[in-house]
Amino acid sequence: MAVKTILVHVDDTERGAARVDLAAGLARTHGAHLIGLAVNAAAIVPAFVGAEIPAQVWQLQIDEMAKHVDAAGEMFEKAVKKAGVAHEWRVLDQQIGDVARVVSQHARHADLTVLGQPDPDRNGRALSLDVVERVVLDAGGPVLVIPYAGTFAGVGRRVMLAWNGSREACRALHDATTVLDPKAEIVVMNVNPPGAHHAERDIAGVDIAASIARHGYKADVAHVIAEDMKVGDVILSRASDAGADMIVMGAYGHSRLRELVLGGATEYVLGHMTVPVLMSH
């Protein structure tokens, strides 16, 4: 299904503006409707602490958050008018409760969700890493996460597919094809593929590369044996070496109680990404 609705989280930061510009560019390319989503969420404190905070202090916090949301809205309107795309603006009120749950609900009505990787060195207004992780797993569709550092004019021309033959990796590939450039080059990366011999390991990824090539994309297969390194670290390193503008990978969650113990590579890449990453679960 073509990308016709894109949801982007917006905050009034420099990275928020860059994220909106990228999302607006995708909307223009695909003729999509762009939804800007701001979160006006109050700080979460224990009830016994909140009871001791004067009402005027809470009001000051509410007023301050409202200023940031208004600034984010103005920035969004400026960007979408410049891009010339159909759009709408939504604000999640501070009383929404579980931010990740509500953002995920909005994401389920979009073909693509664009979020930002939070900067661990700043206490900004970006979504927390925990919220990003939960939305990736609960959105029901592809989530494109943009790093907090770097400049990214676009995505989908030079792509690295982290492939292990899993359902999640397959889902991510199919989701990614909706935003790929028609002339995209895709490197199918297999890290520590199964097999006792080189011949067995070389087979991994060949079939999916052939399938990708039949859609008109240039596809190459790469294998890396690095059992002494984190898989996520290998993926990011090789993506940099290949000049990839996007990594595509499946996201893994292993908790029936949804307390989010993510797969090692998923969590590592979300925390250390250097290029935009499209994830599906």
ABEGO torsion letter per residue (X at the ends): XBBABBBBBBBBBAAAAAAAAAAAAAAAAAGBBBBBBBBBBBBBBBAAAAAABBAAAAAAAAAAAAAAAAAAAAAAAAAAAAAGBBBBBBBBBAAAEBAAAAAAAAAAABABBBBBBBBAABBBABBBAAAAAAAAAAAGBBBBBBBABEBBABBGABBBBBBAGBAAAAAAAAAAAAABBAABBBBBBBBGBBEABAAAAAABGAAAAAAAAAAGBBBBBBBBBBAABBAAAAAAAAAAAAGBABBBBBBBBBBAAGAGBBBAAAAAAAAABABBBBBBX
